[in-house]
Amino acid sequence: METLTASVLWSKACAHLQCVLHENIYSRWIGVIDAVELTDDTLILGVDNDYYQSWLEEHYLPLIQKALRSVVDAEYKIGFTIKEKSFHQESDDVPIKARVTLQDRLAPKKADFKPTLNPKFTMDSFIVGPSNNFSHAAAMAVADAPAKAYNPLFIYGGTGLGKTHLMQAIGHTVLANGNARNICYVTCEALLNAYIDALQKRSLPEFRNLYRKADLLLIDDIHFLAGKDRIQEEFFHTFNALFDAHKQIIMTSDRPASEISGLEQRLVSRFEWGLVTELQEPDFETRMAILCSKQRQMNVEIPPPLMTFIAQNVRSNVRRLEGALVRAVSYASLTRQVLTLEALQHLLRDTLEQEKQEDISISSIQRVVAAHYDIRLADMSSTQRPRSIAVPRQVAMYLCRELTTASLPDIGTTFGKTHATVLHAHRTVKNRMDVDSDLKHTVQDISRKLGKPLMV
């Protein structure tokens, strides 16, 4: 009788999945998964990065579980783990039990970084439109002349708008041009975990040497530094060491550095030394171009009216847009049926409902806040500054920043103010809620009326 191991179980499940999935879908999303461990009730699968994990959990987890049930008479849970990748090139002939001397430990490491970049995240595959053309131009300038054009480069924007793609595309371009030998890409969470591990093993010199020898340092989701004082102190010195050595630093965040609560001011100022650029929601034409590009990559064809429907109704981010396309393609592949508009609407009902809930405009926030405080809607953009008007206006600006993806300048324009005024209002309301429970409850009540309750 064959021993059931993680590899055996997963290979049987893959054989089933290959029969029900389109070849391109299988090779793209399933064929890259590794079986890591099998416990009494859980199969642990290894994936390349957090993006793959979230995508599989959202789109393919039920299908994987169904495949497991079809090949074994037992119910297994599915767990995911990120495959470990080393930044160092390791020699194959190093003895496993080699004696390490004190001189060996203190000697500077000579190994280069091995970039852990997603091969799909290139400049050629990045679709440029009005919402991201400035960020793309800045990325191209940095890729062509690292540490000479803009250093650091700080890219911010909402979830799924292409920050990681653009950052890694710079890495690919720099690597192809030979402009940097040591390219290090790391998520801020992984950086934090590596720092904690270094503290536990008392190996901080090795940790510092690893990142400070980079020619190009790419850090994703830098906002995770917020509130973590010791790693902020460590990164402050790493940033200075790289900057002084004329090495390129690129960071991404879900918000501007000045709005990251719990981030030291000296780091904020350094993050803003170079160029700060924002990625915004793509417009219809860009969304259509993205769908057409993804369709070509997947070597499938969806009728133009259905592509138009997806582009018109899935607007919030590129990740969700691509998810809608994959779901449509998977449905057609699995059912072997012609996909109709009615079937597509039913298939995307959850996504469309999420889009509807998230579709809150600045004007709708202004109306609800004005009604709550019993003031005129026109007062939201007036020049009057009595407290009875100034406070509601600040609350409305705060909610616009929290509940929409509009940029500071766009919010300011709607209120007849500057982006600095919006930023000041956001900080004022946020700080006051820490000491004013009435204001906190008011903000929570208004956010519930808007259908997007805030946990403040």
Backbone torsions as a table, in degrees:
resi	resn	phi	psi	omega
1	MET	NA	132.0	-176.4
2	GLU	-68.8	131.1	178.2
3	THR	-71.8	130.7	-178.3
4	LEU	-85.6	108.8	176.6
5	THR	-114.6	173.6	178.4
6	ALA	-59.4	-43.5	-178.5
7	SER	-65.4	-42.4	-179.3
8	VAL	-65.0	-46.9	-178.9
9	LEU	-62.3	-43.9	-177.3
10	TRP	-68.9	-36.6	178.7
11	SER	-65.1	-36.5	176.8
12	LYS	-67.6	-41.4	178.4
13	ALA	-64.6	-39.1	179.5
14	CYS	-63.8	-38.5	178.1
15	ALA	-60.8	-38.6	177.3
16	HIS	-68.6	-44.0	-178.0
17	LEU	-65.2	-33.6	178.0
18	GLN	-63.6	-28.5	-179.4
19	CYS	-77.3	-25.4	-173.6
20	VAL	-107.0	-13.8	-178.3
21	LEU	-107.6	150.4	172.1
22	HIS	-60.6	144.9	-175.5
23	GLU	-55.2	-42.5	-179.1
24	ASN	-67.9	-38.5	178.3
25	ILE	-65.2	-44.8	-178.3
26	TYR	-62.2	-48.4	-175.8
27	SER	-66.9	-30.0	-177.0
28	ARG	-78.4	-42.6	-170.6
29	TRP	-109.6	-29.5	-174.7
30	ILE	-103.7	-40.6	-175.5
31	GLY	-63.6	-18.3	-177.9
32	VAL	-91.2	-0.4	-177.6
33	ILE	-86.7	141.5	176.2
34	ASP	-112.9	144.0	172.9
35	ALA	-81.5	126.9	-174.7
36	VAL	-106.4	-48.6	-173.5
37	GLU	-157.0	146.9	176.2
38	LEU	-125.2	117.5	176.1
39	THR	-102.8	-168.0	-177.9
40	ASP	-59.5	-37.8	-175.6
41	ASP	-134.3	8.6	-174.8
42	THR	-137.2	135.2	172.5
43	LEU	-105.3	119.2	180.0
44	ILE	-94.4	125.8	-179.3
45	LEU	-113.5	139.9	-179.7
46	GLY	-99.1	131.7	178.1
47	VAL	-126.1	166.1	-172.1
48	ASP	-72.8	-36.4	-175.2
49	ASN	-158.5	176.1	-177.8
50	ASP	-62.5	-33.3	-179.3
51	TYR	-61.9	-46.9	178.9
52	TYR	-61.5	-41.3	-178.6
53	GLN	-61.7	-49.9	-178.6
54	SER	-63.7	-36.1	179.9
55	TRP	-66.8	-44.2	179.3
56	LEU	-65.1	-41.8	-179.7
57	GLU	-63.7	-36.3	-177.2
58	GLU	-80.3	-34.3	-169.7
59	HIS	-114.0	-28.3	-170.8
60	TYR	-124.7	-2.7	-177.5
61	LEU	-58.7	-48.4	178.5
62	PRO	-59.6	-37.3	-179.4
63	LEU	-67.3	-40.0	177.7
64	ILE	-65.1	-43.5	179.1
65	GLN	-63.6	-37.5	177.8
66	LYS	-65.5	-39.0	178.7
67	ALA	-64.0	-40.4	178.5
68	LEU	-63.0	-42.9	179.9
69	ARG	-63.8	-29.1	-177.3
70	SER	-77.2	-19.0	-175.5
71	VAL	-110.5	-11.9	179.1
72	VAL	-144.4	142.1	-177.0
73	ASP	-86.1	64.5	179.1
74	ALA	-162.7	159.4	-179.0
75	GLU	-105.4	114.7	179.9
76	TYR	-112.8	137.9	171.2
77	LYS	-80.4	157.7	179.1
78	ILE	-112.6	128.2	173.8
79	GLY	-122.6	151.0	179.6
80	PHE	-119.8	148.5	173.8
81	THR	-139.9	149.8	179.4
82	ILE	-82.6	129.1	-179.9
83	LYS	-61.8	135.8	178.7
84	GLU	-75.2	131.6	177.3
85	LYS	-129.4	132.4	-177.1
86	SER	-90.1	142.4	175.3
87	PHE	-79.1	-13.0	-174.5
88	HIS	-102.8	146.8	170.7
89	GLN	-84.4	122.1	-175.2
90	GLU	-103.4	140.9	178.4
91	SER	-79.9	137.8	-177.5
92	ASP	-74.1	-18.8	-173.3
93	ASP	-103.0	17.2	177.8
94	VAL	-79.8	123.8	-179.9
95	PRO	-62.2	140.9	-177.2
96	ILE	-62.6	-37.9	-176.0
97	LYS	-106.8	34.9	-179.6
98	ALA	-63.1	140.3	180.0
99	ARG	-76.0	130.0	-179.8
100	VAL	-106.1	118.5	-178.8
101	THR	-88.7	168.0	176.5
102	LEU	-60.9	-38.3	178.7
103	GLN	-64.3	-36.4	178.5
104	ASP	-63.5	-42.0	-177.2
105	ARG	-68.6	-34.7	-176.9
106	LEU	-84.6	-16.8	-178.2
107	ALA	-68.9	141.2	178.5
108	PRO	-62.9	139.9	-179.9
109	LYS	-73.5	139.3	-177.2
110	LYS	-106.8	-6.9	-176.8
111	ALA	-72.2	146.7	177.2
112	ASP	-87.0	164.8	172.6
113	PHE	-72.9	146.3	169.5
114	LYS	-108.1	103.5	-173.5
115	PRO	-57.2	131.4	177.4
116	THR	-100.8	65.7	-176.3
117	LEU	-101.0	140.5	176.6
118	ASN	-70.5	121.6	-177.2
119	PRO	-62.6	-18.7	-179.6
120	LYS	-81.7	-17.7	-176.0
121	PHE	-90.2	78.3	-180.0
122	THR	-116.6	167.7	177.3
123	MET	-64.8	-35.5	-178.5
124	ASP	-65.3	-32.2	-177.8
125	SER	-91.3	-1.0	178.3
126	PHE	-87.6	117.6	-178.2
127	ILE	-83.6	123.7	-175.8
128	VAL	-98.0	133.9	176.9
129	GLY	-146.8	-176.6	-178.4
130	PRO	-58.4	-28.5	-176.4
131	SER	-77.0	-16.5	-175.4
132	ASN	-137.8	8.4	-174.1
133	ASN	-65.9	-34.8	179.1
134	PHE	-68.3	-43.5	178.5
135	SER	-63.2	-39.4	179.2
136	HIS	-65.5	-42.1	179.0
137	ALA	-63.2	-40.5	178.3
138	ALA	-64.7	-41.3	179.1
139	ALA	-63.0	-41.2	178.5
140	MET	-63.6	-40.4	179.8
141	ALA	-64.1	-41.5	179.0
142	VAL	-67.8	-41.2	-179.7
143	ALA	-63.2	-35.8	-179.1
144	ASP	-77.1	-29.5	-177.9
145	ALA	-142.4	75.3	-179.3
146	PRO	-57.3	135.7	177.4
147	ALA	67.1	7.9	178.9
148	LYS	-115.6	-35.6	-177.8
149	ALA	-81.1	-69.3	-178.3
150	TYR	-137.3	118.6	-179.6
151	ASN	-142.7	118.5	-0.6
152	PRO	-80.1	167.1	170.5
153	LEU	-106.9	123.7	-177.3
154	PHE	-116.7	114.6	-178.1
155	ILE	-110.2	125.5	178.4
156	TYR	-131.1	158.6	179.8
157	GLY	166.3	172.3	-177.9
158	GLY	-68.6	174.9	-178.8
159	THR	-64.8	136.7	172.7
160	GLY	74.5	21.9	-178.7
161	LEU	-99.6	-1.8	174.2
162	GLY	108.3	16.6	-178.8
163	LYS	-63.5	-49.4	-179.5
164	THR	-64.3	-40.5	178.5
165	HIS	-58.2	-50.0	-176.5
166	LEU	-65.8	-40.6	179.2
167	MET	-62.3	-48.5	-178.9
168	GLN	-69.3	-29.3	175.9
169	ALA	-62.0	-36.4	175.3
170	ILE	-62.0	-43.5	178.8
171	GLY	-59.8	-44.4	178.6
172	HIS	-61.4	-42.8	-178.0
173	THR	-66.8	-44.1	178.9
174	VAL	-62.0	-40.9	179.4
175	LEU	-63.9	-43.4	-179.4
176	ALA	-66.9	-34.5	-179.2
177	ASN	-80.7	-11.4	-178.7
178	GLY	72.2	25.1	-177.6
179	ASN	-86.5	-4.6	178.7
180	ALA	-153.1	139.2	179.9
181	ARG	-90.7	-42.4	-177.4
182	ASN	-108.3	105.2	179.7
183	ILE	-111.4	122.3	-176.9
184	CYS	-119.7	116.4	172.3
185	TYR	-109.6	130.2	-179.9
186	VAL	-151.6	142.8	172.2
187	THR	-78.7	154.6	-179.7
188	CYS	-63.4	-34.4	177.6
189	GLU	-63.3	-43.6	178.0
190	ALA	-65.5	-36.5	177.0
191	LEU	-62.2	-43.8	178.9
192	LEU	-63.2	-43.8	179.7
193	ASN	-63.7	-39.3	178.3
194	ALA	-65.3	-36.4	178.8
195	TYR	-67.1	-44.4	178.2
196	ILE	-61.5	-42.0	178.9
197	ASP	-63.2	-39.3	179.0
198	ALA	-66.0	-36.9	177.0
199	LEU	-64.0	-44.2	-178.4
200	GLN	-65.7	-37.1	-177.8
201	LYS	-92.8	1.3	-178.5
202	ARG	55.0	46.9	-177.9
203	SER	-124.0	39.4	-179.7
204	LEU	-60.2	-36.9	178.0
205	PRO	-59.1	-39.9	178.3
206	GLU	-66.9	-39.7	178.1
207	PHE	-60.6	-46.7	-178.5
208	ARG	-65.1	-43.0	-178.9
209	ASN	-62.7	-35.9	-178.2
210	LEU	-59.6	-47.2	-174.9
211	TYR	-89.7	-26.7	-176.5
212	ARG	-82.3	-7.6	175.8
213	LYS	-94.6	2.1	-179.1
214	ALA	-70.2	139.6	171.6
215	ASP	-84.4	-30.1	178.4
216	LEU	-138.2	115.0	-179.3
217	LEU	-108.5	119.3	-179.7
218	LEU	-112.8	116.5	-179.0
219	ILE	-120.3	118.3	-178.8
220	ASP	-90.5	141.1	175.1
221	ASP	59.2	54.0	-177.2
222	ILE	-64.1	-16.7	-180.0
223	HIS	-64.4	-14.7	177.3
224	PHE	-69.4	-8.9	174.1
225	LEU	-70.9	-18.3	-173.7
226	ALA	-55.6	129.8	175.3
227	GLY	78.8	1.5	-178.0
228	LYS	-111.6	90.5	-168.3
229	ASP	-63.8	-42.8	-173.0
230	ARG	-69.3	-41.3	178.4
231	ILE	-71.8	-29.6	175.1
232	GLN	-63.2	-42.3	178.2
233	GLU	-61.7	-43.4	-179.4
234	GLU	-65.3	-44.1	-178.0
235	PHE	-69.4	-30.9	177.2
236	PHE	-56.8	-45.6	-179.1
237	HIS	-73.7	-34.5	176.3
238	THR	-64.7	-43.5	178.0
239	PHE	-58.3	-48.0	-178.5
240	ASN	-62.3	-41.5	-178.8
241	ALA	-62.9	-43.5	-179.9
242	LEU	-70.1	-42.8	-178.4
243	PHE	-63.7	-44.5	-179.5
244	ASP	-65.9	-27.0	179.0
245	ALA	-89.0	7.6	179.4
246	HIS	60.2	45.0	174.9
247	LYS	-104.5	143.8	-175.1
248	GLN	-79.2	135.3	176.9
249	ILE	-122.0	130.7	178.1
250	ILE	-130.6	133.1	-178.6
251	MET	-132.4	150.1	172.1
252	THR	-122.2	154.7	179.8
253	SER	-155.2	161.4	177.2
254	ASP	-86.8	-1.4	179.4
255	ARG	-156.3	165.3	177.6
256	PRO	-61.2	153.2	-178.6
257	ALA	-58.3	-37.4	-178.5
258	SER	-67.1	-14.5	-179.2
259	GLU	-105.0	5.3	178.3
260	ILE	-83.8	103.4	-178.6
261	SER	-67.3	135.4	179.0
262	GLY	87.7	11.5	177.3
263	LEU	-103.1	128.7	-177.4
264	GLU	-58.4	142.3	-176.4
265	GLN	-62.8	-31.6	-179.8
266	ARG	-68.4	-29.8	174.6
267	LEU	-74.8	-40.4	177.8
268	VAL	-56.2	-47.3	-178.0
269	SER	-63.2	-37.6	179.8
270	ARG	-71.5	-37.3	178.3
271	PHE	-64.1	-23.5	-178.5
272	GLU	-99.5	5.9	179.5
273	TRP	-62.1	-41.7	-175.1
274	GLY	-92.2	-116.5	-178.2
275	LEU	-119.8	131.3	175.1
276	VAL	-108.9	125.7	-177.9
277	THR	-135.3	148.8	-174.2
278	GLU	-115.6	138.5	170.7
279	LEU	-99.3	126.5	-178.6
280	GLN	-111.2	173.5	179.2
281	GLU	-61.3	135.8	-180.0
282	PRO	-69.9	146.1	176.6
283	ASP	-79.7	179.0	-174.4
284	PHE	-59.4	-46.5	-177.2
285	GLU	-62.1	-40.1	178.7
286	THR	-67.3	-39.4	178.4
287	ARG	-62.5	-40.5	177.4
288	MET	-63.9	-41.7	179.2
289	ALA	-63.5	-38.4	178.4
290	ILE	-64.8	-45.1	179.8
291	LEU	-62.2	-42.2	179.5
292	CYS	-64.3	-39.4	178.6
293	SER	-64.9	-45.7	179.4
294	LYS	-64.1	-35.8	179.8
295	GLN	-64.2	-41.5	178.2
296	ARG	-66.3	-40.4	179.4
297	GLN	-62.6	-36.5	-178.0
298	MET	-85.3	-6.7	178.8
299	ASN	56.7	44.5	176.9
300	VAL	-129.9	170.7	-180.0
301	GLU	-137.3	122.9	176.2
302	ILE	-109.1	135.9	179.6
303	PRO	-53.2	138.4	-177.7
304	PRO	-51.4	-41.3	179.2
305	PRO	-60.0	-34.0	179.6
306	LEU	-73.9	-37.4	175.3
307	MET	-61.7	-42.5	178.7
308	THR	-62.7	-41.6	179.5
309	PHE	-60.7	-44.6	179.7
310	ILE	-63.2	-45.9	-178.1
311	ALA	-64.8	-33.9	-179.1
312	GLN	-75.4	-29.3	-171.2
313	ASN	-108.1	-17.4	176.8
314	VAL	-109.7	98.6	-167.7
315	ARG	-116.4	-17.5	-165.9
316	SER	-71.8	-42.0	179.8
317	ASN	-158.4	162.2	-174.9
318	VAL	-68.3	-36.8	-178.7
319	ARG	-61.3	-44.7	178.9
320	ARG	-69.0	-34.3	177.8
321	LEU	-62.6	-47.4	178.7
322	GLU	-65.0	-36.2	177.9
323	GLY	-61.4	-39.7	178.3
324	ALA	-64.0	-40.6	178.7
325	LEU	-65.7	-44.7	179.4
326	VAL	-61.5	-40.2	179.4
327	ARG	-63.7	-41.1	178.7
328	ALA	-64.8	-43.9	179.7
329	VAL	-65.5	-41.9	-179.5
330	SER	-63.7	-39.9	179.4
331	TYR	-61.6	-47.9	-179.0
332	ALA	-63.5	-37.1	-179.1
333	SER	-70.7	-40.5	-176.1
334	LEU	-75.5	-39.2	-175.2
335	THR	-90.4	-16.0	-176.7
336	ARG	58.2	29.7	-179.3
337	GLN	-114.0	156.4	174.9
338	VAL	-71.8	127.1	-177.8
339	LEU	-79.9	119.4	178.8
340	THR	-100.1	168.1	179.1
341	LEU	-63.1	-39.6	179.9
342	GLU	-64.1	-42.4	179.0
343	ALA	-65.8	-38.8	179.1
344	LEU	-64.5	-42.5	178.3
345	GLN	-60.7	-41.3	178.4
346	HIS	-68.8	-39.6	-178.1
347	LEU	-64.6	-36.1	-176.4
348	LEU	-101.1	18.2	-173.3
349	ARG	-58.6	-40.4	179.8
350	ASP	-67.2	-42.8	178.8
351	THR	-63.6	-42.8	-179.9
352	LEU	-65.4	-34.8	177.8
353	GLU	-68.0	-39.9	176.4
354	GLN	-62.7	-41.9	178.6
355	GLU	-62.2	-39.4	-179.2
356	LYS	-65.5	-41.2	-179.8
357	GLN	-67.1	-33.1	-177.3
358	GLU	-85.4	-9.4	-175.8
359	ASP	-82.1	67.8	178.6
360	ILE	-105.2	123.9	-177.9
361	SER	-93.2	162.8	177.1
362	ILE	-62.5	-40.2	-178.6
363	SER	-64.7	-36.8	179.2
364	SER	-67.3	-36.6	176.2
365	ILE	-65.4	-42.3	178.3
366	GLN	-60.1	-42.2	-178.5
367	ARG	-64.8	-45.3	-177.7
368	VAL	-66.9	-41.4	178.5
369	VAL	-66.0	-42.8	179.1
370	ALA	-61.5	-41.9	178.9
371	ALA	-65.6	-39.2	-179.0
372	HIS	-64.8	-40.9	-178.1
373	TYR	-91.6	-0.7	179.1
374	ASP	57.6	51.2	173.8
375	ILE	-123.9	169.2	179.6
376	ARG	-75.5	147.9	177.4
377	LEU	-61.3	-34.2	-179.8
378	ALA	-63.5	-24.0	179.8
379	ASP	-65.8	-20.5	-179.5
380	MET	-63.9	-30.3	-178.7
381	SER	-116.4	14.7	-179.4
382	SER	-82.7	171.3	178.5
383	THR	-94.7	0.3	-180.0
384	GLN	-68.2	145.5	-175.2
385	ARG	-129.4	20.1	174.4
386	PRO	-64.7	154.4	-175.1
387	ARG	-58.2	-34.5	-177.9
388	SER	-63.9	-19.3	178.3
389	ILE	-108.3	-38.1	-175.9
390	ALA	-63.6	-41.7	-178.4
391	VAL	-65.6	-50.6	176.4
392	PRO	-57.5	-37.2	-179.8
393	ARG	-65.6	-40.8	178.0
394	GLN	-66.1	-39.3	177.9
395	VAL	-62.5	-42.5	179.6
396	ALA	-63.5	-41.4	178.0
397	MET	-63.8	-41.6	178.5
398	TYR	-59.8	-46.6	-179.1
399	LEU	-66.8	-35.6	177.1
400	CYS	-62.0	-40.1	-179.7
401	ARG	-70.4	-35.1	-176.4
402	GLU	-82.8	-34.9	-170.0
403	LEU	-104.0	-9.2	179.0
404	THR	-124.6	167.9	176.7
405	THR	-99.8	12.6	-179.7
406	ALA	-65.2	145.5	179.4
407	SER	-76.5	164.4	178.5
408	LEU	-58.0	-45.4	178.2
409	PRO	-61.5	-38.6	180.0
410	ASP	-65.6	-42.1	177.9
411	ILE	-64.2	-44.5	-179.8
412	GLY	-60.3	-41.2	179.3
413	THR	-60.8	-41.9	-179.3
414	THR	-64.2	-34.2	-179.7
415	PHE	-90.6	-2.7	-177.1
416	GLY	73.2	27.1	-177.5
417	LYS	-126.0	176.4	175.6
418	THR	-90.0	165.3	178.6
419	HIS	-64.1	-29.6	178.8
420	ALA	-65.2	-37.0	177.9
421	THR	-65.1	-40.8	178.5
422	VAL	-63.5	-44.0	179.7
423	LEU	-63.0	-40.5	177.3
424	HIS	-63.8	-42.7	179.4
425	ALA	-62.8	-42.2	-179.9
426	HIS	-61.7	-45.2	-179.8
427	ARG	-66.5	-40.1	-178.9
428	THR	-61.7	-49.3	-178.9
429	VAL	-65.2	-41.9	-179.6
430	LYS	-61.3	-44.7	-179.5
431	ASN	-69.7	-38.7	-179.0
432	ARG	-67.3	-32.9	-180.0
433	MET	-64.8	-22.7	178.4
434	ASP	-68.9	-24.6	-176.9
435	VAL	-120.4	-11.2	-177.5
436	ASP	-117.8	97.3	-177.2
437	SER	-65.8	-31.9	179.4
438	ASP	-63.6	-44.9	178.7
439	LEU	-64.5	-39.3	179.1
440	LYS	-60.4	-45.2	178.9
441	HIS	-66.4	-35.1	178.5
442	THR	-63.5	-46.1	179.5
443	VAL	-62.1	-41.4	179.0
444	GLN	-64.5	-41.7	179.6
445	ASP	-62.7	-45.0	-178.6
446	ILE	-66.2	-40.4	179.7
447	SER	-64.3	-34.4	176.8
448	ARG	-68.3	-38.2	177.1
449	LYS	-62.8	-30.3	178.7
450	LEU	-81.8	-4.3	177.8
451	GLY	83.8	10.6	178.5
452	LYS	-136.6	75.6	-176.2
453	PRO	-59.5	135.6	179.2
454	LEU	-99.9	139.9	173.3
455	MET	-98.0	94.0	-176.1
456	VAL	-115.3	NA	NA
